[in-house]
Amino acid sequence: MNKTYALITGASQGLGKAFALELASRQINTILVSLPGEGLDFVASQVVALGQEAHCYETDLTQKDNIVALAAWVNERFALSILINNAGCGGTQRFQDVTVDYLDRIIQLNVKATSLLTHQLLPNLMKRDKAYVLNVGSVAAYSPIGYKTVYPASKAFVYSLTRGLYQEFADSNVFFSLVNPGPMMTNADSASRLQQQGFFATMGLLTPDQVAAISIRRLFKRDSLIMLNWVNKLTWMVMKFLPVYIRLPLLTNAIKKEINRA
Ligand SMILES: NC(=O)c1ccc[n+]([C@@H]2O[C@H](COP(=O)([O-])OP(=O)(O)OC[C@H]3O[C@@H](n4cnc5c(N)ncnc54)[C@H](OP(=O)(O)O)[C@@H]3O)[C@@H](O)[C@H]2O)c1
């Protein structure tokens, strides 16, 4: 097993697709994972056009058995040197209006899949001279927010998990890093929401391609908490120093207005 591979979850669209193409442009072979029937083959053809291998695996990562099966498939066939836990979901709704499946999906994908997949692929990563795990969080990790509730809670979990693993594996060959992007126009829904929010929401906005390029560059420079640009850094600093009793109602009111507009 001389060749090494990067596995990217949620690679069929948005930021995951951008990660796949960024890695391929750096001559890194990829293993692409997403839900079945969502166009993963098209992304794979773009990776191949850049001269790299692309292996597709379609599965629902909210199910434990699927995560274990994916990891077994990878561990039997590929020498893994990079894992990018990108697949994630969320939403903005009144808590009493959402279904149990909505809540379950966010928790299973953002919390469970990120933890279990990392755990199952770690023995493979540890066999490399140098290996990297990049977890995709969100600026939402920095504060609880009403009407988003489980999403920021799940991303706070990703933040805590990644920082803990970074420290635990500090003396090993596996380097853990976290990126917490701000809003991105990854699909038509997020684009129209951001445009409605006006100037401040779109200030310092990065495309998924830019987020992927900066993240990979910083990952290879062994940056354990990646700041994407000055807005991303300012957000982190403001959220760090603003007391929760100020930021919680501020953010919740902003999101409430978004719900009322919809
Ligand atoms: N967009 C933003 O503004 C923003 C801001 C901050 C952080 N983030 C984070 O960035 C990451 C990527 O976001 P995005 O906006 O690029 O998302 P996206 O466009 O909705 O893409 C999500 C990806 O995850 C895959 N996925 C969803 N559910 C899955 C499941 N059950 N099993 C396997 N794969 C699944 C999707 O596959 P299918 O195509 O097959 O459905 C898709 O490839 C997420 O972790 C998100 O929380 C996004």
The ligand as an SDF file (V2000), in Angstrom:
LIG
                    3D

 48 52  0  0  0  0  0  0  0  0999 V2000
  -23.1150   26.3040    4.4970 N   0  0  0  0  0  0  0  0  0  0  0  0
  -22.7850   27.0580    5.5120 C   0  0  0  0  0  0  0  0  0  0  0  0
  -23.1050   28.2510    5.5660 O   0  0  0  0  0  0  0  0  0  0  0  0
  -21.9490   26.4760    6.6430 C   0  0  0  0  0  0  0  0  0  0  0  0
  -21.4480   27.3480    7.6380 C   0  0  0  0  0  0  0  0  0  0  0  0
  -20.6850   26.8080    8.6500 C   0  0  0  0  0  0  0  0  0  0  0  0
  -20.3980   25.4600    8.6960 C   0  0  0  0  0  0  0  0  0  0  0  0
  -20.8960   24.6490    7.7260 N   0  0  0  0  0  0  0  0  0  0  0  0
  -20.5740   23.2230    7.8150 C   0  0  0  0  0  0  0  0  0  0  0  0
  -19.8580   22.8330    6.6620 O   0  0  0  0  0  0  0  0  0  0  0  0
  -20.1250   21.4710    6.3570 C   0  0  0  0  0  0  0  0  0  0  0  0
  -20.5680   21.3540    4.9120 C   0  0  0  0  0  0  0  0  0  0  0  0
  -21.6890   22.1790    4.7600 O   0  0  0  0  0  0  0  0  0  0  0  0
  -22.3500   22.4500    3.3260 P   0  0  0  0  0  0  0  0  0  0  0  0
  -23.1170   23.7010    3.4360 O   0  0  0  0  0  0  0  0  0  0  0  0
  -21.3350   22.2630    2.2780 O   0  0  0  0  0  0  0  0  0  0  0  0
  -23.4130   21.2610    3.2900 O   0  0  0  0  0  0  0  0  0  0  0  0
  -24.2950   20.7400    2.0680 P   0  0  0  0  0  0  0  0  0  0  0  0
  -24.0990   21.5760    0.8530 O   0  0  0  0  0  0  0  0  0  0  0  0
  -25.6740   20.5550    2.6340 O   0  0  0  0  0  0  0  0  0  0  0  0
  -23.6230   19.3370    1.8620 O   0  0  0  0  0  0  0  0  0  0  0  0
  -23.6710   18.4150    2.8940 C   0  0  0  0  0  0  0  0  0  0  0  0
  -22.9800   17.1910    2.4280 C   0  0  0  0  0  0  0  0  0  0  0  0
  -23.1460   16.1910    3.4540 O   0  0  0  0  0  0  0  0  0  0  0  0
  -23.7380   15.0590    2.8740 C   0  0  0  0  0  0  0  0  0  0  0  0
  -24.6560   14.4230    3.7820 N   0  0  0  0  0  0  0  0  0  0  0  0
  -25.7760   14.9610    4.3350 C   0  0  0  0  0  0  0  0  0  0  0  0
  -26.3940   14.0500    5.0950 N   0  0  0  0  0  0  0  0  0  0  0  0
  -25.6550   12.9080    5.0020 C   0  0  0  0  0  0  0  0  0  0  0  0
  -25.7730   11.6180    5.5420 C   0  0  0  0  0  0  0  0  0  0  0  0
  -26.7900   11.2950    6.3450 N   0  0  0  0  0  0  0  0  0  0  0  0
  -24.8530   10.6830    5.2340 N   0  0  0  0  0  0  0  0  0  0  0  0
  -23.8270   10.9830    4.4000 C   0  0  0  0  0  0  0  0  0  0  0  0
  -23.6270   12.2120    3.8710 N   0  0  0  0  0  0  0  0  0  0  0  0
  -24.5440   13.1510    4.1580 C   0  0  0  0  0  0  0  0  0  0  0  0
  -24.4890   15.5520    1.6780 C   0  0  0  0  0  0  0  0  0  0  0  0
  -24.6180   14.4860    0.7930 O   0  0  0  0  0  0  0  0  0  0  0  0
  -25.8620   14.4610   -0.2590 P   0  0  0  0  0  0  0  0  0  0  0  0
  -25.4950   15.4320   -1.3190 O   0  0  0  0  0  0  0  0  0  0  0  0
  -25.7990   13.0600   -0.6850 O   0  0  0  0  0  0  0  0  0  0  0  0
  -27.0850   14.8520    0.4900 O   0  0  0  0  0  0  0  0  0  0  0  0
  -23.5680   16.6310    1.1630 C   0  0  0  0  0  0  0  0  0  0  0  0
  -22.5510   16.0580    0.3750 O   0  0  0  0  0  0  0  0  0  0  0  0
  -21.1770   20.9930    7.3570 C   0  0  0  0  0  0  0  0  0  0  0  0
  -20.5480   20.3300    8.4290 O   0  0  0  0  0  0  0  0  0  0  0  0
  -21.7880   22.3060    7.8440 C   0  0  0  0  0  0  0  0  0  0  0  0
  -22.3370   22.1880    9.1390 O   0  0  0  0  0  0  0  0  0  0  0  0
  -21.6670   25.1110    6.6960 C   0  0  0  0  0  0  0  0  0  0  0  0
  1  2  1  0
  2  3  2  0
  2  4  1  0
  4  5  1  0
  4 48  2  0
  5  6  2  0
  6  7  1  0
  7  8  2  0
  8  9  1  0
  8 48  1  0
  9 10  1  0
  9 46  1  0
 10 11  1  0
 11 12  1  0
 11 44  1  0
 12 13  1  0
 13 14  1  0
 14 15  2  0
 14 16  1  0
 14 17  1  0
 17 18  1  0
 18 19  2  0
 18 20  1  0
 18 21  1  0
 21 22  1  0
 22 23  1  0
 23 24  1  0
 23 42  1  0
 24 25  1  0
 25 26  1  0
 25 36  1  0
 26 27  1  0
 26 35  1  0
 27 28  2  0
 28 29  1  0
 29 30  1  0
 29 35  2  0
 30 31  1  0
 30 32  2  0
 32 33  1  0
 33 34  2  0
 34 35  1  0
 36 37  1  0
 36 42  1  0
 37 38  1  0
 38 39  2  0
 38 40  1  0
 38 41  1  0
 42 43  1  0
 44 45  1  0
 44 46  1  0
 46 47  1  0
M  CHG  2   8   1  16  -1
M  END
$$$$
